[in-house]
Amino acid sequence: MLNPSRVTIPRSVFMRFVKSPDTPKDQPSLFRTLFTLPAIFYSVLLIALPLLYIFFLSFMRSDNYGGILYEFNLENYGEIFDSTYLSIFLKSALIGLATTFICLLISYPFAIFLRGVPEKRRNLIMKLVMVPFLTNSLIRTYGLITLLRKNGVINAGLMATGLISEPLSLMYNNLGILIGMVYTLLPFMILPVCSAVGKVDQNLLDAAEDLGAGKFHKFFKIYLPLTLQGAFNGSLMVFIPAIGFFFIADILGGGRAMIIGNLIKNQFLTARNWPLGAAFSIVLLGITFLLVKAYKKIGGNLDELGGG
């Protein structure tokens, strides 16, 4: 006699009762749609529309009184090839590259050191690295003035030890901008580099030691080739902001050194030439887009930019 409690129903038959085969698998539910509406509204209202307005504005003219003449022209983009503006773009690129290189030089030794630290201490060290950067970057940049000014902590310490006879000029020049950029952007390099270094197979390092490889050989033959993806992730996250962080150049450069971010800010707030500032903004956006496209072209994953 058949025992109903022992009867099993095939999964394919059971699924026909709980889900109609005619229902699309990827059809969004009302619940999901309602929850995505705020994100869509935010993206359109505060990102897409302002960008479209800036793009439209870049083809207009400015009058002599800070107003906008709605006459289509390409003169603003032609201004970019002026020698003055080209030198600013070149200087911004050099500062961005120098910042990226210094951050790489600091991040790799730190990541290799952190790899050999026990997990509990490693987590504590990473927290100590990240906690100061939870503070607003503008406030931290003003805090650097206490360290870098002529009567600041660094100069006072060096003069007290007799290493220097007069204060060093660490602010209101390109060096001050570079220090501020490295200080502000270093965590964006440390995270992906540490993540990449932590994934290197220990067996490869042990085999290299058994074959007599030193620290430099292990770095150039094992660490560097296997962590290039992480290094490029960090370089992208450092270089792009470094050419646009105008407040660092304003505070630590004293307004004497200008990068692309300062150029755009001055066109909007000082020169009152909004169309030209909009054109520079679109160019900076285009540079960012090209860098991201190049990153994806060589096999980069945008989801890994946070160091995951």
Sequence and secondary structure as in RCSB ss.txt:
>XXXX:A:sequence
MLNPSRVTIPRSVFMRFVKSPDTPKDQPSLFRTLFTLPAIFYSVLLIALPLLYIFFLSFMRSDNYGGILYEFNLE
NYGEIFDSTYLSIFLKSALIGLATTFICLLISYPFAIFLRGVPEKRRNLIMKLVMVPFLTNSLIRTYGLITLLRK
NGVINAGLMATGLISEPLSLMYNNLGILIGMVYTLLPFMILPVCSAVGKVDQNLLDAAEDLGAGKFHKFFKIYLP
LTLQGAFNGSLMVFIPAIGFFFIADILGGGRAMIIGNLIKNQFLTARNWPLGAAFSIVLLGITFLLVKAYKKIGG
NLDELGGG
>XXXX:A:secstr
   GGG    HHHHHHHHS TTS TT   HHHHHHHHHHHHHHIIIIIHHHHHHHHHTTSEE TTS EE    SH
HHHHTTSHHHHHHHHHHHHHHHHHHHHHHHHHHHHHHHHHTS HHHHHHHHHHHHGGGGS HHHHHHHHHHHHST
TSHHHHHHHHTTS SS    SSSHHHHHHHHHHHHHHHHHHHHHHHHHTS HHHHHHHHHTT  HHHHIIIIIHH
HTHHHHHHHHHHHHHHHTT HHHHHHHSTTSS  HHHHHHHHHHTS  HHHHHHHHHHHHHHHHHHHHHHHHTT 
 GGGTT  
